[in-house]
């Protein structure tokens, strides 16, 4: 597979309630105030934030061009995707999961403490 940054961007923005912003000179995609995906400055690498369990599944499925981000970011579920090697179908699924994960996290944060 080979994916363009424009496709990654369209798939990210297809998530209900998402919007594109700028963060340190590169594009980021947010939902409910949380970043769920980014594109690097060169727009060759997309990053999605998955739940650690989903990230583990994705990495074990051995998708080309997919790896955990370095260090603590990777442990938190951030997953790098080399767009030139990526398959559109699973990137779309990963973005949908990242958006749901961001939405769930934002809801959890807003829940009043009892």
Secondary structure, 3 states (H helix, E strand, C coil): CCCCHHHHHHHHHCCCCEEEEEECCEEEEEECCEEEEEECCCCCEEEEECCHHHHHHHHHCCCCCEEECCHHHHHCCEEEEEHHHCCHHHHHHHHHHHHHHHHHHHHHHHCCCC
